[in-house]
Amino acid sequence: MSTHPMPPSPASRSVRLTGWGRYAPAQVLTNADLERMVDTSDEWIVSRTGIRERRVAAAHETTASMGAVAGLRAIATAGLVPDEIDVIILATLTPDYWMPSTAALVKEAIGNTRATAFDVMAACSGFVYAYATASAYIAAGMARHVLVIGAELLTRFLDYSDRSTCILFGDGAGAVVLSASDEAATPVGIEMTTEPQGAYMIWLPAGGSKSPPSAETIARGEHKIRMEGRETYRFATRTLASTALAAVGRAGLHAGDIDLFIPHQANIRIIEAVAKGLDLPMERMYVNLDRYGNTSAASVPIALAEAVNEGRVKPGDHIVLVAFGAGFTSGAVAMEWTADPARGPIGDAAVRPEDVRVRLPVDWDSVDPIPPALAEVLGRPVVPGVELPLDDVVPGEPAHAHSSTR
Ligand SMILES: CC(C)(COP(=O)(O)OP(=O)(O)OC[C@H]1O[C@@H](n2cnc3c(N)ncnc32)[C@H](O)[C@@H]1OP(=O)(O)O)[C@@H](O)C(=O)NCCC(=O)NCCS
């Protein structure tokens, strides 16, 4: 099924991206760590995926806590205070709980008293779907400022004996603020697709109404992510370029007009195939999967925030956010960048993760959330300075230049 949102009519308000922010947990899980858990090698992982390391949330962190940090940073970058946000839309496939929504927890954690808050579930395409929803709210005049978050804590849903999946995924969160503007509309195009014949190519079998949680589903290992890698790869390479092109066309642009593609960070070979399909050099593709792996719905907003803060995007540039994922789903947003990139580090520096708390019920405590396979990694001391490397970034410096800050 394909949806075809119309561009805003002259009567509707224009939508501007005014804030962006991201958060990545400090602890790093390297390919060398995975070599000690499963029959794999750094050489295999790097050559087949491009991933060198990924982040792992600490025991006290959750999808909501990471989403709240990224969200507060995006709000600060936009020059707003939390109570100016009218709607909070959070994309995740790893919510804190089945209910309430993770967005509701984020609303309280960031100190917002006014917003409508809800989650969107479209797996790795979730952030783009949430972005489209936020854009429609604003264009319809139903909201002035919408906080859109992609946040994932995937490392608690991986099978650390399955080498085909546990090497791919990591944790983190990214966010943007979309705002209504009275200024003239800039080019924008959105495309989303859903192909349910791929429904069981990436899935988490148990815990839902078809197979509620039980000792038996746990024993069968059905609460962990399963994936048919080759089929998923085929879908990604088939769909990413066509979805991106559809969005670009709807914005009235051509692929050659796009200054930077910010694709879902799943596999470097998929991104290279997209560049080839679009006949574009890899310099037009933003890549940070070597440092984060696949963070699902968080991947595109983390990449966007880093690309902007690294000086890869300037006002007037045309960019494309494009993702694919379970469902099978895909989604793309083509847009003109209008915000001042210099605001990114200001927003990041304004929020310290240790100041953000997600409230727990007074009469309940969770069991230890840490997968036994990751206990050793999470017990290691964290090198200070990992979390906020962006304030010393010189605009225009090459991608990954600050990965040496560890
Ligand atoms: C998962 C993926 C990296 C595997 O790469 P691939 O080149 O397709 O590899 P294959 O699945 O064909 O497996 C090739 C061999 O490597 C082995 N292998 C799989 N994972 C391995 C690992 N981590 N280390 C070493 N060997 C591994 C397989 O068992 C297979 O061995 P065999 O030939 O003896 O059966 C790739 O299919 C992929 O990226 N798919 C898309 C996944 C994705 O993006 N998911 C998220 C969607 S949002």
The ligand as a Tripos MOL2 file, in Angstrom:
@<TRIPOS>MOLECULE
LIG
   48    50     1     0     0
SMALL
NO_CHARGES

@<TRIPOS>ATOM
      1 C1         22.6250   -9.6790    7.7720 C.3       1 LIG1
      2 C2         23.5800   -9.4570    6.6000 C.3       1 LIG1
      3 C3         24.7020   -8.5090    7.0530 C.3       1 LIG1
      4 C4         24.2010  -10.7790    6.2330 C.3       1 LIG1
      5 O1         25.0900  -10.5860    5.1440 O.3       1 LIG1
      6 P1         25.0290  -11.5460    3.8780 P.3       1 LIG1
      7 O2         26.1410  -11.1770    3.0060 O.co2     1 LIG1
      8 O3         23.6350  -11.4750    3.3450 O.co2     1 LIG1
      9 O4         25.3050  -12.9220    4.5340 O.3       1 LIG1
     10 P2         24.4060  -14.2350    4.4630 P.3       1 LIG1
     11 O5         23.1860  -14.0830    5.3000 O.co2     1 LIG1
     12 O6         24.2390  -14.6000    3.0140 O.co2     1 LIG1
     13 O7         25.3560  -15.2610    5.1600 O.3       1 LIG1
     14 C5         26.5910  -15.6470    4.5790 C.3       1 LIG1
     15 C6         27.2950  -16.5600    5.5480 C.3       1 LIG1
     16 O8         27.7820  -15.7890    6.6410 O.3       1 LIG1
     17 C7         27.3660  -16.3960    7.8600 C.3       1 LIG1
     18 N1         27.1820  -15.3500    8.8710 N.ar      1 LIG1
     19 C8         26.0510  -14.6820    9.2150 C.ar      1 LIG1
     20 N2         26.3140  -13.8020   10.1920 N.ar      1 LIG1
     21 C9         27.6470  -13.9140   10.4570 C.ar      1 LIG1
     22 C10        28.4990  -13.2650   11.3660 C.ar      1 LIG1
     23 N3         28.0630  -12.3000   12.2050 N.pl3     1 LIG1
     24 N4         29.7970  -13.6130   11.3560 N.ar      1 LIG1
     25 C11        30.2800  -14.5560   10.5210 C.ar      1 LIG1
     26 N5         29.4950  -15.2050    9.6550 N.ar      1 LIG1
     27 C12        28.1950  -14.8830    9.6210 C.ar      1 LIG1
     28 C13        26.0880  -17.1070    7.5190 C.3       1 LIG1
     29 O9         25.8410  -18.1470    8.4470 O.3       1 LIG1
     30 C14        26.3920  -17.6300    6.1310 C.3       1 LIG1
     31 O10        27.1560  -18.8000    6.2520 O.3       1 LIG1
     32 P3         26.8590  -20.0440    5.2890 P.3       1 LIG1
     33 O11        27.1280  -19.5070    3.8840 O.co2     1 LIG1
     34 O12        27.8420  -21.0430    5.7570 O.co2     1 LIG1
     35 O13        25.4340  -20.3940    5.5180 O.co2     1 LIG1
     36 C15        22.8470   -8.8610    5.3830 C.3       1 LIG1
     37 O14        22.0000   -9.8570    4.8400 O.3       1 LIG1
     38 C16        22.0470   -7.6550    5.7040 C.2       1 LIG1
     39 O15        22.5750   -6.6270    6.0640 O.2       1 LIG1
     40 N6         20.7110   -7.7280    5.5400 N.am      1 LIG1
     41 C17        19.8430   -6.6200    5.8520 C.3       1 LIG1
     42 C18        19.6560   -6.5710    7.3410 C.3       1 LIG1
     43 C19        19.0470   -5.2970    7.8100 C.2       1 LIG1
     44 O16        19.3530   -4.2410    7.3110 O.2       1 LIG1
     45 N7         18.2020   -5.4000    8.8190 N.am      1 LIG1
     46 C20        17.5970   -4.3220    9.4520 C.3       1 LIG1
     47 C21        16.4600   -3.8180    8.6740 C.3       1 LIG1
     48 S1         15.8690   -2.3140    9.3110 S.3       1 LIG1
@<TRIPOS>BOND
     1     1     2 1
     2     2     3 1
     3     2     4 1
     4     2    36 1
     5     4     5 1
     6     5     6 1
     7     6     7 2
     8     6     8 1
     9     6     9 1
    10     9    10 1
    11    10    11 2
    12    10    12 1
    13    10    13 1
    14    13    14 1
    15    14    15 1
    16    15    16 1
    17    15    30 1
    18    16    17 1
    19    17    18 1
    20    17    28 1
    21    18    19 ar
    22    18    27 ar
    23    19    20 ar
    24    20    21 ar
    25    21    22 ar
    26    21    27 ar
    27    22    23 1
    28    22    24 ar
    29    24    25 ar
    30    25    26 ar
    31    26    27 ar
    32    28    29 1
    33    28    30 1
    34    30    31 1
    35    31    32 1
    36    32    33 2
    37    32    34 1
    38    32    35 1
    39    36    37 1
    40    36    38 1
    41    38    39 2
    42    38    40 1
    43    40    41 1
    44    41    42 1
    45    42    43 1
    46    43    44 2
    47    43    45 1
    48    45    46 1
    49    46    47 1
    50    47    48 1
@<TRIPOS>SUBSTRUCTURE
     1 LIG1         1 GROUP 0 **** ****
